[in-house]
Amino acid sequence: MFIMPDSATINDLTAAASPKSATNRPLYLGGEIYRHSSYGRKHPLSIPRVSVATDLIRAMGWLDDDAYVDSPLATAEQLARFHDRDYIAAVARAERDQRVDLDTALRYGLGKLENPVFPEMYRRPAIAAGAALLAADLVRDGGVVHSPASGTHHARPGRASGFCFFNAPVLGLLALLDQGLDRVLYVDLDAHHGDGVQDAFHDDERVLTISVHEEGRWPHTGLLHDRAGGMARNVPLPAGLNDAEFRHVVEEAIIPLAVAFRPQAMMIQTGADALADDPLSRLSLSNRALWRAVGDLVGLAPRTVVVGGGGYNPWSVGRAWAGIWAVLNGIDPAQADLTPAAAAVLKGLTWDRRQGRNPPARWFDGLADAPHEGPVRDDVRHAAASVRDLW
């Protein structure tokens, strides 16, 4: 049983929360595999994402060599901590052969448009998983690690799902638990429900999962009162969600739950598909809302791993994740002028969708979106209050 803190306690704790409260300077996990890897021309992940964020961060002068760490490839043994061995072998075989037979496709969810065969289909997610495992180790004694590639939250033990082949968040959370921790918090800010992570820990009292996502969106799970054995909290939110509404949910639901849980470690999944310019949701946030949420949450645990997630517009996801790294380093990205090198990164992007063929200037003339404020609707207030009251 956890006791919900009063407003004064929450205000005191959130005022003290700061990226600078971590023991060590933030570290950034990247990798060159993301630069040229693509799920295929017609897939939403045909776009560059991690490489755009990394290039922007470097171009802004925010990332030196001492803070950058290359991500390792997770071994099959490490992947088997969560994934079935026959499934791991099937993904490796599909990458080697660049094809799957019908039985493999049906059994493991491989080879379809959602989870296609492509040249790096084993190595790319295995490196994202390796980054999550390394991140857990790097925060063992406290600190903050940002791994934009490690937000693949839909993958199941024996099946690919939702563009995710291996579940990097689950593997990272298991690695944190292996350190002897017994209060680990997972906060998922993606537009899509973090179903794979929730279900992995549905009966583990050491892990509290909180998912904020668009109601009615794929995978059509994460209803308000879906408690998954008591350790999941879901906040489904309506289309058109604005910055004020998102802020309300963070302040009135997520932070009180986090303070009550008193996490020894936290993972924040920062999918950028809830932003207004993303094609795969109907939410309408500015990247400022995502940045503020990360800044408000990151100081609430002594060990914090920040991962990416969804995001299918190369300009919006790259700018969002670059800004998150700035926030983790105590920099306000909304006040940062683009350097000429950063402007060149943004102007060099292409996107083979209707929206990308004539991109608006606001996508490449600054990092910050215009704020999207508005009224807090009653159903948003109800969702936040209901989740908080579940304690």
C-alpha positions as CSV (number, residue, x, y, z in Angstrom):
1,M,0.0,0.0,0.0
2,F,1.3,3.4,-1.0
3,I,0.2,6.7,0.6
4,M,-0.5,9.5,-1.8
5,P,1.4,12.6,-0.8
6,D,-0.3,15.9,-0.2
7,S,0.1,18.9,-2.5
8,A,2.7,20.6,-0.4
9,T,4.9,17.5,-0.4
10,I,4.6,17.1,-4.2
11,N,5.4,20.8,-4.7
12,D,8.5,20.5,-2.5
13,L,9.8,17.4,-4.3
14,T,9.2,18.7,-7.8
15,A,10.8,22.0,-7.0
16,A,13.9,20.1,-6.0
17,A,13.8,17.8,-9.0
18,S,16.4,18.7,-11.5
19,P,18.6,16.9,-14.1
20,K,21.6,18.3,-12.1
21,S,20.5,16.3,-9.0
22,A,21.9,13.1,-10.5
23,T,25.3,11.9,-9.2
24,N,27.0,11.9,-12.6
25,R,26.8,14.0,-15.8
26,P,24.3,12.7,-18.3
27,L,25.6,10.2,-20.9
28,Y,24.3,9.7,-24.4
29,L,24.1,6.3,-26.1
30,G,24.1,6.3,-29.9
31,G,25.3,4.2,-32.8
32,E,26.1,4.5,-36.5
33,I,23.8,1.6,-37.5
34,Y,20.8,3.9,-37.3
35,R,22.3,6.3,-39.9
36,H,21.6,4.2,-43.0
37,S,19.3,1.5,-41.7
38,S,15.7,1.7,-42.9
39,Y,12.6,-0.6,-42.5
40,G,11.9,0.0,-46.2
41,R,10.8,2.9,-48.4
42,K,7.1,2.4,-47.7
43,H,7.4,1.9,-44.0
44,P,6.9,4.7,-41.4
45,L,10.5,3.9,-40.2
46,S,12.0,4.7,-43.6
47,I,13.2,7.9,-42.0
48,P,16.4,8.7,-40.0
49,R,15.7,9.4,-36.3
50,V,18.5,8.6,-33.9
51,S,21.1,9.9,-36.3
52,V,19.2,13.2,-36.8
53,A,19.0,13.7,-33.1
54,T,22.7,12.9,-32.6
55,D,23.8,15.1,-35.4
56,L,21.6,18.0,-34.2
57,I,23.0,17.6,-30.6
58,R,26.6,17.7,-31.9
59,A,25.9,20.6,-34.2
60,M,24.4,22.6,-31.3
61,G,27.6,22.0,-29.3
62,W,25.9,20.0,-26.6
63,L,27.7,16.7,-26.9
64,D,31.4,16.1,-26.5
65,D,33.2,12.8,-26.8
66,D,33.3,12.2,-23.0
67,A,29.5,12.1,-22.9
68,Y,29.0,9.9,-26.0
69,V,29.0,6.1,-25.7
70,D,28.7,3.7,-28.6
71,S,25.9,1.2,-28.0
72,P,26.9,-2.5,-27.8
73,L,25.1,-5.4,-29.5
74,A,23.1,-7.4,-27.0
75,T,24.1,-11.1,-27.1
76,A,21.5,-13.8,-27.8
77,E,21.9,-14.9,-24.1
78,Q,21.1,-11.3,-23.0
79,L,18.1,-11.2,-25.3
80,A,16.9,-14.5,-23.9
81,R,16.3,-12.9,-20.5
82,F,13.0,-11.9,-21.9
83,H,12.6,-13.3,-25.4
84,D,12.1,-16.9,-26.4
85,R,15.3,-18.5,-27.9
86,D,13.5,-19.8,-31.0
87,Y,12.2,-16.3,-31.7
88,I,15.7,-14.8,-31.3
89,A,17.0,-17.4,-33.7
90,A,14.2,-16.7,-36.2
91,V,15.0,-13.0,-36.3
92,A,18.7,-13.7,-36.8
93,R,17.9,-16.2,-39.6
94,A,15.6,-13.7,-41.3
95,E,18.3,-11.1,-41.4
96,R,20.8,-13.6,-42.7
97,D,18.5,-15.0,-45.4
98,Q,16.6,-11.7,-46.1
99,R,13.4,-13.7,-46.3
100,V,10.9,-15.7,-44.1
101,D,8.7,-18.6,-45.0
102,L,5.0,-18.5,-44.3
103,D,5.2,-20.5,-41.1
104,T,7.8,-18.1,-39.6
105,A,5.8,-15.1,-40.7
106,L,2.7,-16.3,-39.0
107,R,4.3,-17.7,-35.9
108,Y,6.6,-14.7,-35.1
109,G,5.0,-11.7,-36.8
110,L,8.0,-11.3,-39.2
111,G,8.0,-10.3,-42.8
112,K,4.8,-8.3,-43.0
113,L,4.5,-4.5,-43.6
114,E,4.4,-3.8,-39.9
115,N,7.6,-5.8,-39.0
116,P,9.4,-6.3,-42.3
117,V,12.5,-8.1,-43.4
118,F,15.3,-5.6,-43.9
119,P,19.1,-5.8,-43.9
120,E,19.7,-4.9,-40.2
121,M,16.5,-6.4,-38.7
122,Y,18.4,-8.4,-36.1
123,R,21.4,-6.1,-35.4
124,R,19.5,-2.8,-35.2
125,P,17.1,-3.9,-32.4
126,A,19.8,-6.0,-30.7
127,I,22.0,-2.8,-30.5
128,A,19.0,-0.8,-29.1
129,A,18.6,-3.6,-26.5
130,G,22.3,-3.6,-25.8
131,A,22.1,0.2,-25.2
132,A,19.3,-0.3,-22.6
133,L,21.3,-2.9,-20.8
134,L,24.4,-0.7,-20.8
135,A,22.3,2.3,-19.6
136,A,21.1,0.3,-16.6
137,D,24.7,-0.5,-15.7
138,L,25.8,3.1,-16.2
139,V,23.3,4.4,-13.7
140,R,24.0,1.7,-11.1
141,D,25.5,4.3,-8.8
142,G,23.2,7.1,-9.8
143,G,23.0,9.3,-12.9
144,V,21.1,9.9,-16.1
145,V,21.5,8.2,-19.5
146,H,19.7,9.1,-22.7
147,S,19.3,6.3,-25.3
148,P,17.0,7.4,-28.0
149,A,16.9,4.1,-29.8
150,S,15.8,2.0,-26.8
151,G,12.1,2.7,-26.7
152,T,10.9,-0.4,-28.5
153,H,8.0,-1.1,-26.1
154,H,5.7,-3.3,-28.1
155,A,7.8,-6.5,-28.7
156,R,6.6,-9.7,-27.1
157,P,8.7,-12.6,-25.8
158,G,8.1,-14.6,-28.9
159,R,6.7,-12.2,-31.5
160,A,7.5,-8.9,-33.2
161,S,4.9,-6.2,-32.7
162,G,4.4,-2.5,-33.6
163,F,7.7,-2.1,-35.5
164,C,9.5,-3.6,-32.4
165,F,11.5,-6.8,-32.7
166,F,13.2,-6.8,-29.3
167,N,11.8,-5.1,-26.2
168,A,14.7,-2.9,-25.1
169,P,12.7,-1.2,-22.2
170,V,11.8,-4.5,-20.6
171,L,15.4,-5.7,-20.9
172,G,16.7,-2.5,-19.3
173,L,14.2,-2.7,-16.5
174,L,15.2,-6.3,-15.8
175,A,18.8,-5.2,-15.6
176,L,17.9,-2.5,-13.1
177,L,16.0,-5.1,-11.0
178,D,19.1,-7.4,-11.1
179,Q,20.9,-4.7,-9.2
180,G,18.7,-5.5,-6.2
181,L,16.3,-2.6,-6.6
182,D,12.7,-3.2,-5.7
183,R,11.0,0.0,-6.7
184,V,11.5,0.8,-10.4
185,L,9.2,3.2,-12.2
186,Y,8.4,3.1,-15.9
187,V,6.7,6.2,-17.5
188,D,5.6,5.9,-21.1
189,L,4.8,9.1,-22.9
190,D,4.3,7.6,-26.4
191,A,1.1,8.1,-28.3
192,H,0.7,4.4,-28.3
193,H,0.1,2.3,-25.2
194,G,3.2,0.6,-23.8
195,D,1.6,-2.8,-23.9
196,G,4.7,-5.0,-24.1
197,V,6.2,-3.4,-21.0
198,Q,3.0,-3.4,-19.0
199,D,2.4,-7.0,-19.7
200,A,5.9,-8.0,-18.9
201,F,5.6,-6.7,-15.4
202,H,1.9,-7.1,-14.7
203,D,2.4,-9.2,-11.6
204,D,5.8,-7.8,-10.4
205,E,5.3,-5.5,-7.4
206,R,8.7,-4.1,-7.9
207,V,7.8,-2.3,-11.1
208,L,5.1,0.4,-11.5
209,T,4.2,1.2,-15.2
210,I,2.4,4.4,-16.1
211,S,1.4,4.9,-19.7
212,V,0.0,8.1,-21.2
213,H,-1.4,7.5,-24.7
214,E,-4.1,8.3,-27.2
215,E,-7.4,6.5,-26.4
216,G,-8.6,4.2,-29.2
217,R,-5.3,4.1,-30.9
218,W,-3.5,0.9,-31.8
219,P,-2.8,-1.5,-30.0
220,H,-6.2,-0.7,-28.5
221,T,-5.2,-1.6,-25.0
222,G,-4.5,0.5,-21.9
223,L,-8.0,1.4,-20.8
224,L,-8.3,3.7,-17.8
225,H,-9.0,0.9,-15.3
226,D,-6.8,-1.7,-16.9
227,R,-4.6,-2.3,-13.9
228,A,-2.8,-5.4,-15.2
229,G,-2.5,-7.1,-11.8
230,G,-2.4,-3.9,-9.8
231,M,0.9,-2.4,-10.9
232,A,-0.1,-0.6,-14.1
233,R,-1.7,2.8,-14.4
234,N,-3.1,3.9,-17.8
235,V,-4.1,7.4,-18.8
236,P,-5.8,7.2,-22.2
237,L,-6.3,10.7,-23.6
238,P,-8.5,12.3,-26.3
239,A,-7.5,13.4,-29.8
240,G,-6.4,17.0,-30.0
241,L,-4.5,16.9,-26.6
242,N,-2.9,20.2,-26.0
243,D,0.1,21.3,-23.9
244,A,-1.9,22.4,-20.9
245,E,-3.8,19.1,-20.8
246,F,-0.5,17.1,-21.0
247,R,1.0,19.3,-18.2
248,H,-2.1,18.7,-16.1
249,V,-1.7,14.9,-16.4
250,V,2.0,15.1,-15.5
251,E,1.3,17.3,-12.5
252,E,-1.9,15.7,-11.2
253,A,-1.3,12.0,-12.0
254,I,2.3,11.0,-12.9
255,I,4.2,13.0,-10.4
256,P,1.9,12.1,-7.4
257,L,2.1,8.5,-8.3
258,A,5.9,8.7,-8.6
259,V,6.3,10.5,-5.3
260,A,4.1,7.9,-3.6
261,F,6.0,5.0,-5.2
262,R,9.4,6.5,-4.2
263,P,11.3,4.9,-7.1
264,Q,15.0,3.9,-6.7
265,A,15.2,4.0,-10.5
266,M,13.1,5.3,-13.4
267,M,12.8,4.8,-17.1
268,I,11.0,7.5,-19.2
269,Q,9.9,6.5,-22.7
270,T,9.7,9.6,-24.8
271,G,8.0,8.7,-28.0
272,A,7.6,11.8,-30.2
273,D,4.5,10.5,-32.0
274,A,2.3,12.5,-29.7
275,L,3.5,15.7,-31.3
276,A,1.2,17.7,-33.6
277,D,3.3,17.2,-36.7
278,D,3.5,13.4,-36.4
279,P,1.4,11.4,-38.9
280,L,0.6,8.4,-36.7
281,S,-1.5,10.0,-34.0
282,R,-4.2,12.6,-33.5
283,L,-2.6,14.2,-30.5
284,S,-1.5,17.8,-30.8
285,L,1.4,18.5,-28.5
286,S,4.3,20.8,-29.1
287,N,7.8,19.5,-28.3
288,R,7.9,22.0,-25.5
289,A,5.3,19.9,-23.6
290,L,7.5,16.8,-24.0
291,W,10.6,18.7,-22.8
292,R,8.8,20.1,-19.8
293,A,7.5,16.6,-18.8
294,V,11.0,15.1,-18.9
295,G,12.4,18.0,-16.9
296,D,9.7,17.6,-14.3
297,L,10.2,13.9,-13.9
298,V,13.9,13.3,-14.2
299,G,14.9,14.3,-10.7
300,L,12.3,12.1,-9.0
301,A,14.7,9.0,-8.9
302,P,18.4,8.9,-8.3
303,R,18.9,6.6,-11.4
304,T,17.1,7.6,-14.6
305,V,17.2,6.1,-18.1
306,V,15.5,8.2,-20.8
307,V,14.7,6.3,-24.0
308,G,13.0,7.2,-27.3
309,G,10.0,5.5,-28.8
310,G,7.6,6.4,-31.7
311,G,8.1,9.4,-34.0
312,Y,7.6,9.3,-37.7
313,N,8.4,12.8,-39.0
314,P,12.2,13.2,-39.2
315,W,12.1,16.9,-38.4
316,S,9.8,16.7,-35.4
317,V,11.3,13.6,-33.8
318,G,14.9,14.7,-34.4
319,R,14.2,18.1,-32.9
320,A,12.3,16.6,-29.9
321,W,15.0,14.2,-28.9
322,A,17.8,16.7,-29.3
323,G,15.8,19.0,-27.0
324,I,15.4,16.2,-24.5
325,W,19.2,15.9,-24.3
326,A,19.4,19.6,-23.7
327,V,16.9,19.4,-20.9
328,L,18.9,16.6,-19.3
329,N,21.9,18.9,-19.3
330,G,20.1,21.9,-17.8
331,I,19.8,23.7,-21.1
332,D,16.5,25.3,-22.2
333,P,16.1,24.2,-25.8
334,A,13.3,26.6,-26.4
335,Q,15.7,29.5,-25.9
336,A,18.5,28.1,-28.0
337,D,19.2,29.6,-31.4
338,L,20.1,27.1,-34.2
339,T,23.8,27.1,-35.1
340,P,24.6,27.1,-38.8
341,A,25.6,23.5,-38.5
342,A,22.3,22.5,-36.9
343,A,20.3,24.4,-39.5
344,A,22.2,22.5,-42.2
345,V,21.2,19.2,-40.5
346,L,17.5,20.1,-40.6
347,K,17.6,21.6,-44.2
348,G,19.3,18.4,-45.4
349,L,16.5,16.1,-44.4
350,T,14.0,14.6,-46.8
351,W,10.7,12.8,-46.2
352,D,8.9,10.8,-48.9
353,R,5.4,11.7,-47.7
354,R,3.0,14.4,-48.8
355,Q,3.8,16.5,-45.7
356,G,7.5,16.2,-46.4
357,R,7.6,17.2,-50.0
358,N,7.0,20.9,-49.2
359,P,8.0,21.1,-45.5
360,P,7.0,24.3,-43.6
361,A,9.9,26.6,-42.6
362,R,9.1,26.0,-38.9
363,W,10.4,22.5,-39.2
364,F,14.0,23.7,-39.9
365,D,14.3,27.2,-38.7
366,G,14.4,26.4,-34.9
367,L,14.3,23.6,-32.4
368,A,11.1,24.6,-30.5
369,D,7.5,24.3,-31.8
370,A,5.1,27.1,-31.0
371,P,3.3,26.3,-27.8
372,H,-0.1,24.7,-28.1
373,E,-2.0,25.8,-25.0
374,G,-5.7,25.5,-24.5
375,P,-8.4,24.5,-22.0
376,V,-8.1,21.3,-19.9
377,R,-11.2,19.3,-20.9
378,D,-13.3,17.5,-18.4
379,D,-12.4,14.0,-19.7
380,V,-8.6,14.8,-19.2
381,R,-9.3,15.9,-15.7
382,H,-11.3,12.8,-15.0
383,A,-8.6,10.5,-16.4
384,A,-5.8,12.1,-14.3
385,A,-7.9,12.1,-11.1
386,S,-9.1,8.5,-11.7
387,V,-5.5,7.1,-12.1
388,R,-4.3,9.0,-9.1
389,D,-7.2,7.7,-7.0
390,L,-6.4,4.1,-7.8
391,W,-3.9,4.2,-5.0
